[in-house]
């Protein structure tokens, strides 16, 4: 009976090995997918689970094929996985309509595929450590970066978000991950026929954090365009009353 290698277990039966790999890849993809889903990213729970599972299966099958066919090369399959993930990552960036946003989402997709490949090679513990590291980066780097910035350098920022349909709650959730208080938020219907809306938000934020916030907002599915400019502290009250 055919066998495959699993870290710390050595050679195990084919079906037992596949079972371990499938379950591990699904769980690790789910963990990263949940983090992205709760942050309202376009590549969420299902996408990350499928990417991790697919990369795992392609890698595992290529290793089996290399044992059966003398000319088979598992490295070629790994290279094709990386190429295919490149297209998915490019799609995550292009989705934001020309703005340079979605880089974190694209990088996460790339890393999830790498995690799946590590599982497929038979190293579930290494893949788990890798996943925990990715989650730590996604969770804590932003807050640490914010703490290192000086409060005195913060400015009032006016965000203008054009969307198809209401995105007020989704936008508030993303913005409140970066700031403690939203000074003003109001929505105007630009085109009733197409349900286009313009959401205006005034917040206080460090200038270097603005591009990262723009990237986060640009990945919300219904958002079509995001603009910003720096305003004085009095501008938001005047604008909302006009």
N, C-alpha and C positions, 0 to 999 in steps of 0.2 A: 504493500500500500504506500502511496506517495506521502511524503512528509514535507513540512516547511519549518523554517527556523522562527522561534519566538524568543525574545530576550528573556534571560533567566530560566527559561523552560527547556531550551535546546530544541532539538527536532521533535515536532509533535505531528499528529495526524493532520491530513490536509483540511478536513472539515472543521476540526477543532481550531486549527490555526486561523482559518478564514473567519470563524465565529468571533475569535478574540479581536481580530483586526477590524471587522465590520462594527462591532460594538464600540470599540475604542475610538475609531474614527468618527462614528456618529456622535458620541458623547463630547469629544473634543471640539468638533464642529459646532455642536449645539451651544457649548459654553461661550465660544467667541461670537457666534451668531446672536445669542441672547444679549450680549453686551452691545452689539451694533443695533439690534432691533429696538432696545429700550432708548437708544439715542436717536431713533427715527432715521436710520440710514437706509439708503436704497438697497444695499446688499445686507439683508438681515438674517433671520434665523434659518429659513429654508435654504437660502443661497449658500451660506457658509457650510451648512451640514452637507449639502450635495457636493460642493467643491471638495471638501475633505474626504468624503466617502469615495468620490470618483477618482481622485488622485491616489487614494489607498488601493483601490481595486486595480487600476491600471498598473501600478507598481508591482502588486502581488502577482498578477497574471503574467507580467513580463518576466518575473523571476522564475515562475514555473515553466514558462515557454523556453527560457534559456537553458533549463535542464533537460528538456526534451529534444530541442532542435540545436544542432551543433552551430549553425550560423546565426542563431538568435542573439541579439545584443540588448540586454535590459537598459543599458545607458541611452540607447536611442529613444526608448519609450519615455524615460525620464526627461530627456531634452524636449520631446514633443509636448509633454505635460506643461513644462515651463512656457513654451511658445503659446499653447492654447490659453493659459492663464493670462498671458500678456494681452490677448484680445479682450478678455473679460475686464482686466484692469483699465485698458484704454476706454472701454465702454463706460466704466464708472466715472471717468474724467470727462468724456465727451458729453455725457448726460446733462451736465450743468451748463450747456449752451455757450461754449466759447470761453467762459471764465476758467481760470486755473484753479479749480476746486475738485474735491474728491480724491486728492492724493492719498490721504490716510485710508480711505476706503479701498483704493487700488492696492496699496501696500498690504492691507489686511488680507485681501483676497489672495495675494501672492504668498503671504505667510501661511495662510490656511492650507493652501495646496502643498506647501513644503511639509507641514505637519502631517497631512494625509500620506505623503510619500514616505516619511519616516515610519509611520505606522505600517504601511504596506511592506516596508523592508523588514519588519519584524522587531521594531524597537518601540513598543508602546510606552514604556517608562520614560525614555528620552523625549518622546513626543509630548507626554504629559508635562514634563518640566518645561519644554519649549512653550506649550500653551499657557502655563502659569506665568511665564516671563512676558509673553505677549499681552496677557490680561493686565499685568502690573503696569506695563508701559501705557496701555490704553486708559487705565483708570487713574494713575497717579501723576504722570508727567505733567498734564495740564494744570492741576492744582498746585504742584510744586513750582512750576514756572510762574504761576500767578503770585505765589507768596514771595518770590524773589524780586518781583517788580515793585517799584516804589509807588505808594498811593499818590504822592504829590504830582506824578507825571500823568495821571489819568485825565481824560478829556471827555466832554459830552459828545456823544456820537448819535447822529440821526440816521437810522436805517430805513430804507424804502424797499419794500419787498412786493414785487408783482407776482400774483399767483392766479391760477385758475381754480376758483373755489376757495372756501375758507381754510386758512392754515394758522389761524391765530393761536390756537391751543398748542399745536406742534411747535410753532416758532417760539412761544413763551417758554416751553419746556427746554428747548435748546439754549435760548438766551440766558435763562436762569441757572444754567450750568456754569456760565462764565461770570455772571454778576449777581449781586445780592438783591438789587432793587431795579425795577423798570420804572423810570420817571413818568413816562407817558406812552400809551399805546392806543391807537385808534385805526379804524379800517374804513376805506372808501370804496364804493363800487364804481369801477372805471367803465365797464361795458356790461350792462345787464343781460344782453343777448348771449354773450359767451361766458358770463359769470366771472369776468376778470376783476380782480380786486387789488387795491394798493394798501398795504399795511405799513403804517408809520410807527416807529419805535424810537424812543429816546432813552439812552442809557449812559452810564459813566464807565469808561473802559480805557485801559492803557492802549496807546496807538499800535503797539506791536501785536496786541491780541486781536485787533480788528480783522486782519486777513484770515486768521484761523477761524474766527466766528463766521466770516463770510463763507468760508469753505464748508463749515458745518451746516449753515442755512441752505446753501446751494444744493445739498444732497437730499433735501426734503422733496419728495416726488412732485408735488403740485406747484412748487416754486419755479417760476419762469426766469426771474431776474432779481438780483439783489444789488442795490446801490447804497452808498453811504457818504456822508460828509461830516466834518467836525463842526459843531454848533456851539454857541454860547449857552450858558445855563438858563437864559431867559427865553431862548428860541422856542423850546418845546411848548411852553404855555401859550405863546402867541400863535404858533402854528395850529394848535388844536382848537383855538377859539375862532380861527378864520373860516 
